[in-house]
Every structure is written in structure tokens, then in C-alpha cells.
Amino acid sequence: MTMTHSRAVFSPVQLDEGEVALVGEVRRFARSAPFPPSSASPTRGGFSRTFSEQIADRGWVGMTIPREYGGTDRTGVERCLVISELLSAGAPLGAHWAADRQTAPSLLKNGPETLRRELLPMIAGGRCLMAGGFSEPDAGSDLAAVCTRAVKVDGGWRITGRKIWTTDADQADFIEVLCRTEDAPKKHQGLSIIIVPMDAPGIEVSPIEGMDGERHFNEVVLEDVFAPDDWLVGIPGTGWEQLTAELALERAGPERYLTTFPLFDAFVRSRALSPDPERSWELIGDIVAQQMGLREMTLAIARLVDNGGSPVAEAAMAKDLGTALEQVLVDQLWEFANEPLQDGPEATRFREFLEINRLRSAVFTTAGGTNEVLRMLVARQLDGWAAHRRSLTVSSDIARTVAERAQEIAKDGEVSVPRGAADPYSIALTKRLREAGFLGVSISERKGGSGGTVDDALEVLAAAAFEGMSVPVVEGPLAAGWLLAEAGIGFDWSEQLAVLAGHQSTRPGGVADAHWVAESDAVVTARVHEGQVVVTLWSASSEAILPGADLAGEPLVRGFSTDGREHLQVGMIRRSASKVLAELDTRTTLARAVALSAAIQRTAQLTIEYAAQRQQFGQPVAHFQAVQTHLALIASEAERVGVLVAKARLLLRDGDPKDAKASAIAARVLAGRAAISVARAAHQVHGAIGVTMEYPLQRFTKRLYEWSLREEPTSSWAARLGQWACAHQQGPWALITGITT
């Protein structure tokens, strides 16, 4: 499994110019006219052999197949991009789906050559519908409990058995049959995969009607069916390894979160016909943030496969999160089924998609392996994952230095402090970092700072958060320092600390809350005047400041006012106020997401390590299925947040400011939501000890609770993102991908 050997399980993918151009080409084709809602193959956009051949002619089927076999020899990332564009538009891909996604990679890896020569050109031409004959009536979710048997005869094999839940078998050209070719001591051994034409004598197909009236599933009975020797894939007895590799491909693709995207897109577009569009902005923003994270996960998996990896557990994580999102999305949108929309094609399209998916949503979390089974698969392989949390989060020299100083401080004193009291660890770390010049990071030396980049400041923040401490990096250099520098106000960060006490305040002379004022030398405020931002530097004299702290133990003054305080300097930023405040939002929003992500990573690490050590009934609690569910969800959420935060950091450093802002807000929404769910699950696993002062978990969950509300509640950020998605000229998909055409 890849994840136990790599420091970073999911790394954000940066698309090159060719990949971006490919996205534009496919999007223009796919969005030239809306595809009608279809229940023929709703998890794959519909079913059309003609359409499969049309896009095959464009080189968009069999993309990873080498040219010598009729393919276009493209990468897995390119295929992922093409499939994402087609699925998001609702294109009918069912006729070639399984053959392209699973069979082709398996044949390329395992052979035999005769089968490659015969089938791969058909797959690349969009002319091969492959059914997967894996599940059996009495096996349940245990694919290894195979009773179908293939007996060796002259020139081939004779296959007898039954398969069930075989999608599109009634229309398929071929079927992959998982069968037992030899007796073995373990049930996973002695299995093979044999491909059989569906018109072979002895095959009988009985469609199974679903609750939607469609017949996607089938039962397939094979009675003494002959298959030639060279229709066996690979070496006899290696079928289980081949199957798990195919399932990784089945579980890892964009279809695991884009099946319902045409429904979501129709819902967003129908907001223009709604009497109360604001009601749905928060919901839309939440969905957009999750889809942005899942897009990064699927692209990262595709890149791993391109590099020779076999991301089995990563695929299980992505499938679990993606299909859970799809299922919940249908539940959430069902509440809008009878909303009194104005007449229009968007309203009709939304309602039709909603009815189709309402009846199909139950299968989203069972197809390709139930989510509960996938969580067990992930949880059993998390020891190596947890061990990499520190090296992943504290990865730079500056971060390691901060972490070392935090650890030195934590050796002395108490584990935590009561509610309402300031955390001495955090105050001590802040003082040490001030003395070392770390709190002037990201501000140029000529403007009084210690140099470095925004990324360096985020490294300081992440390292402190991973150690369960707080430092005023957001309020200090990233906000106050940047505003002072932009306004041309000098400040010596080597000896002093300034913090931002709110911006866009509508109350003259005051803000509601001000963090870290009691530990600072100066306070910065910002207000809009005649379309520009006025920045004021105030004395932070603390005579009138009543000591207090928030839930995370960070010093806090509620109802802080600048009335009666000495203003030291005033400056104006000579740029549009809207652009200045947007950039300030991006910096602070992303910084908070970085801190949340780091605390989530450490919470996940603590929980997984505790579950592996805590004994109950003679075994670690990590062996119990109920606990494994919690552990898998914690790890999966940590990964989704981590990869989107990493992508937002890349965009802030190298990308377009608008894309950076969207990714930063999405990362903040995702991190804010995960903060609550991860904290809840972590405490559930830890039980009583997790809420005690003697154990460090509460240092992290307190911060997750507190930071999920800073600088605005997560719900406010989600509503802002949802409003943006509704207003985007090219719809929510362009916002999610960061690519407009």
C-alpha cells in the first residue's frame, strides 16, 4: 500500500499548460449543449454506444492505452481530467465505462499479449462493454468467498457458477469472471480472472429490476462455459491481486463524487428562479468545498498511479468520502423538491435529476464495496499513516525549529489550563519566537520585518498548532504586518509585536474582540474611507485591559476599544479597498485553515496511536469495527483537508489571486467542518481520558472548537462560497476547478 511508505499520501497536483488546454477542449465540447437527464446508467451519466464511439474518435476513451494497441498513450491525470469534465456535464459514459477504467489497465499490466491485441483496440474505440463478474449470491461483501469454479481442460477452462449485481451484463460484450482455479489453504489464494464473451454457450443473464424501474443489475449463471487458455488474465492463482488493483481504480475515480454533480449543477442554476436563494448558499458552499477537496484527492491518486503506485487505501478513502457526499447531497436537496420555483428549463432539469437520484442514492455507498468495509480496510493500515503526521506537517527547517522550542516549553509546567485562563505554554512560545525574530516573518527587512515569505509564516503557525500551542501569526505579521507595510507605516518587528484588532469595523473607535493585545506593543486597525483602506497604529498600553482568554487559552479582550488610546501613526493604502480587503481575507482565511489542518493532523495521530495501545478484552481497541470506523473517518477527513490546504498554499504563492481566494475559503470551510467532526470522533475513541487535563487531546480539540469560529464562523464562509458559486458566469464547476474557458 502506498500510504505506509510515503510521507505525503495526497499531494496537490499542479496542472501544466497542456493539461489545462485539454480541460478547456473537453469542456467546450461537453458543455456545447446540455445532456438530458438519464436513468439508463445514472451513476455514469447515461448509456449510449454511439456517444462512446464519438468520444473515442476524439481520443478520450482508452487514453492510457499505448498507441500500438489503439490508444492515445496519455497519463492517468489526463484521463481523470477528461472523465471529470464529461461526468460534470452529465455525458452518457456507461457503454464503455468498466472496460476503459478497469479492464484496460489490468490487461496492460497482466496480459496475455493475445488478449491485449484483441480487446484493447476495441476498448480504445469505445466498442467494448465489459461486465464485472465478481460478487456472488452467498458471498455478501466478501469477494474472496468465491464458489464459481474453473476446471482446466484441453485448450482452456470450463467455468461453472453464479454471479450477481453484475452491472449492464444484459448489454455487455464480455464479462470478467472471478473464479477459483485451484484449491488453496486461504480463500484469497487460488483465484483467477478469466474474460468470457457474453455470447458464449452456457451463459444465462437475468436482469434484476431496481426500485427505480430500471434493470442495471443482473444475475449471471455460467454453466460449463468454455474459455480458451489465453482468455485467462495473467498467471493462474493471481486473481485476488488483480481484483484489488482493479477495485482501487474503480474506487479512486472522479465518478465517486461526480455522479450527482449534474444534479448539484442544476440546483445551483435553479437558484435564479428561487424565491429565497440565500437560504441555500451555505449548503452550496459546503458542497463546493468538499468537491474541491475530493477533486484534489482523485488527481493525486491518478498521479500516484502514473508514478507506478497502487493506492489501495487512498482509493478507499476517496470512495468513502465521495459517495457519502453524494448520498447526503441527495438527502439535502430533497428538501427543495417542492420549492416554488419560477418556470424555466433549470427548474425542470433540477427536479428530473433529483427524482432519478432520489431512487438511486441508496446504492452510492454500496457499489464498489460498502463504505463500512472500506473504513475497515483503511483503519487496519493506519499505523504507518499516523507515524508520518509529524514529518508531513512539520517539514521545513523553520517549522522544525518552532516545534523544538515548543517541545522544550512543554517539558516544564502543566498540560493545560482551566477555561478562561491564558495558556502559559502559548505565551512562553510567543515570547521566545519574538526574541528570535520569528514574529516578523513574511515582512521584508526594509519594512522592519525579518524577511521570508507568507509560506514561512504559515510554517510557523502550523508547527505551533501541531504542538498544541497558539502564536499570534495571523493577527501579527500576516495581517497587521502586511497592512502596516502596505500603508507605508514603519514598525520594528525585531523588538515589538503588533496585532490586528479587527478590520472593516462599523463601530467608530472599537471592535468586538481583540486577541493577543495584552501580549503586544501596538494595535492595528483598518477601516474603509472613500474607497480606500486607512490603517492606524495605536498604543497597546494595557492599563485598562482586563485579562481574559478564549477557549483555546489565547489572550482575549472582549469589547476592545481604541477610545482614549494614543494613535502612533496613520497611513492609507493607495489601492482599491475591495482588492486590499480581499487579499487580507485570503491571507487570514488560509492561515486559519493551515492552523486547523495542523491541529486535525495531530488529533488524528494521537487518536490512532491511542487506539493501537489501549487494550480492551485482550486486544487493542483499534481492532474493533466500531472504533475502526471512527479512525478511518478521522484519517480521511485529515487527508481531504490537508490536500486542499496544500493546494490553496500553492495557489497563493504561484497562482491567480481569484483562484487563491476561492481555494483559501474552501479550505477554511472544509477545515472548519472537519474540526468539529474530527474532535467528536477523537473523543469518542479516547473515552474518559480524552477530556482530562493530564492527557494532551484536549489541547487540540479546544483549538479546533475555537478556531472553527475565527475570524467568522465556518457557516459564514460557506455561505460566501455558495453565493460566489451561484454568481459564477460558468457555474459551480468552473469555480471548483479554478479553470474558466
Secondary structure, DSSP 8 states (H G I E B T S, - for coil): -GGGT-S-SS------HHHHHHHHHHHHHHTSS-----SSSGGGT---HHHHHHHHHTT-SSTTS-GGGTS----HHHHHHHHHHHHHTT---TTTHHIIIIIHHHHHHH--HHHHHHHHHHHHTT---EEEE---TTTTT-TT----EEEEETTEEEEEEEE-S-TTTTT-SEEEEEEE-S--SSTTSSEEEEEEETTSTTEEEEEE--TTS---EEEEEEEEEEEEGGGEESSTTBHHHHHHHHHHHHHHSTHHHHTTHHHHHHHHHHGGG-S-GGGGHHHHHHHHHHHHHHHHHHHHHHHHHHTT---HHHHHHHHHHHHHHHHHHHHHHHTTTT----SSHHHHHHHHHHHHHHHHGGGTTTTTS-HHHHHHHHHTTHHHHHHTHHHHHS-SHHHHHHHHHHHHHHTSS-S---TTS--HHHHHHHHHHHHTTGGGBTB-GGGTS-B--HHHHHHHHHHHHHTT---TTIIIIIIIIHHHHHTT----TTT--EEEEEES--STTB-SEEESGGG-SEEEEEEEETTEEEEEEEE---TT----B-TT--BEEET-B-TT--EEEEEEE-S-HHHHHHHHHHHHHHHHHHHHHHHHHHHHHHHHHHHHH-EETTEEGGGSHHHHHHHHHHHHHHHHHHHHHHHHHHHHHHS-HHHHHHHHHHHHHHHHHHHHHHHHHHHHHHGGGGGSTTSTHHHHHHHHHHHTTSSS-HHHHHHHHHHHHHH-TT-HHHHHHT---
